[in-house]
Amino acid sequence: MEKKEIQVEGATVPFYEYESSEGRVIEFDSSECGPPEPMVNAMTALKFIDPNTKVVMINHKTPMGLLNKIEENYNIDKEDIDGGKVKLTFSYREGESEKANLDDASCSGH
């Protein structure tokens, strides 16, 4: 799997793109960032999701503010990884992903 860095307007961390057995993946690591950067980057990344594209977010903890905001719009798989970090994989949910409000990147302090 070859990861290629891509330029994403509004992102504060590097974004990478690669192909998996399930299609295209957009990945970023916000584990070293403080609020509101993880939310800002996640909302930017989620705009890439379609039936053939997933988003992977590495974060220092489960971003509850983000999940509360968008959990009805995407399928979300959570995996604990090395160093106490969390890996979240967001994928398309038919009929719901289109309804997500990705313009509101504020978080409510969760």
N, C-alpha and C positions, 0 to 999 in steps of 0.2 A: 504494500500500500504506500503510495507516494503522496505525501501531503504537500500541497502547494499553497503558499501564502497568497491571500487575495486582499485587495484594498476595499475596505467597507467604510463608506461615509458615516461619520458619527461614532465609530467604534473608538474605544480608548485602549484596546489591547489588540495584538495580532489575531487575525482570523485565518483559518486554514480550510482548504477544500480538498476532499479526496473521495474516491469511489470505494464503496463497500459492496458486499454481496447483495445488499438490499437497495442500492442506489447511491445517490450523491449524499455526502455528509459535509456540513459546515461546522467547524469546531473552534472554540475559543476557551481560554483559561483565564478566569477572573478571580482566581483564588488569592492573589496578592493584592487585590483592589479593595478599597473601602467603599461604603455607600456614598453616592448612588451608582457607582460605576458598574457593578454586576447587573443591576436592573437596566441601566442604559444599554449595555452591550447585549443583554438578553433580548430586549425589545427590538433592537436593531437586527439581531440574528433571526428572530422568529419570522421576520418578513420574507425570509428565504424558503420557508417551509411550503411544500406542495406534496402531492401524492408520491413523488419520487425523491424528495429531499428531506433529510432529518437534520436536526441541530443538536450538537453535543456541547454542553456547558460544564466546565470543571470549576468548582467553587469551594471556598474554605468551609462552608456549611450549607445546609439546605436553605435556599432563599425563600422563606415563607411568604414574604410580601409579594414576590413574583408569582409563586404558585397560587396564592389566593386570588390573584388578579386574572390568571390565564388558564387555570387547571380545567375549566369546562370546555376550553377550545382546542386542547391538544392532548394526545396520548403522551404520558410522561413516565419514563422508567428511571428509577433512582438506584444508584449503586454506590456503596461506600468504597473508597479506594485508599491507597497508601497515604499516610500522613494525616489521617482524619478528614481528608477531603471527600467531596461528594461529586459524582459524575451523573449528570442529568441528561437524558436523551429525550428530546421533544420530537414528536412525529405528528403527521397530518391526521386530523379527525374529520372525516367527511361530514359536510354540512355544518360544522362548528368552527373549524379553523378560520373560515372566511369572516366570521363574526367578531374575531378578537380585535380589541381596541389597542393597537400597537403604537399609538401616538402618545399615550400617557405613560411616561417612563418614571413617574414619581413613585416612591414607595412610602408606605405608611408606617415605617419604623419597626417592622417585625423582624 
